Amino acid sequence: MSGLAEIHQLLTATQAGIGDGRAHAERARALLGDARRALVDAQAKADPWLPGQLAQADEGLDHVLTRLAAAEDLVSGYQSRL
């Protein structure tokens, strides 16, 4: 296999891994939303208590998804230039 073909193969595998990471992070975000709704519904009041970690986790997932998107763009750009 030529060096260029091997690089393309490795970049394709990298993109697949980034896609898997994005899917996991998006699923985690959906689960956090479910947890938030469960807490609010269970308390059934206008000002429900939500643990601070819930917001921190949501912000962390935003950061992860942003970084995964940036990595995906970089890999795609690099691969298109080959």
Buried (B, 14 or more C-beta within 10 A) or exposed (E): EEEEEEEBEEBEEBBEEBEEBBEEBBEBBEEBEEBBEEBBEEEEEEEEEEEEEBEEBBEBBEEBBEEBEEBBEEBEEEBEEE
